[in-house]
Amino acid sequence: MGNKFKDFLYGLGGIGFMILIIGGFALLIMGGAKLFETLYPALEKISTVVWGIVWLLIFLSIAPRLRNFTGNWIITGTYIGGAIFWLLCFYITYSLWGFLGILIGVLMFGLGVFFTALLALIFSGQFMGALGVAFVLIQIYLFRYLGAWIITKYRPRQELKELDTIDK
């Protein structure tokens, strides 16, 4: 009789713990959405500055000496801009599809939030917004690839001198 009561309490504790985890996750999502609403004006300005710097670094990559520096910072800038964009997609998904949309997006390794935001915009009839989300997503990954390619085109001075002596 004592073991059955003990097993019942363990089961009840397990169910309570699961409810606590789900409730905490729901509160985290709702709090994150409210926090994003508050921080959005500042994040928008930071994102604009970051993308402006990334474009400037792309133009500065014409100079061979700067390619290692610019390529690394282009990649860093895309990660910063991508994180801010992820928060925006998180908010779009939450505002259009609610907790279920966020749950689906987060369960796809967190990257699903981009695609759930895109789908949420399409299914709500906001096609231009969906096109903008797709454009920014493509821009993030193209610039990241471009930054990596620019790094591969960098050659230190010593290596260039060695190539010069080989050619002569």
PyMOL commands that set and color helices and strands:
alter all, ss='L'
color gray80, all
select helices_A, chain A and resi 2-60+64-107+112-123+127-152+157-167
alter helices_A, ss='H'
color red, helices_A
deselect
rebuild
show_as cartoon
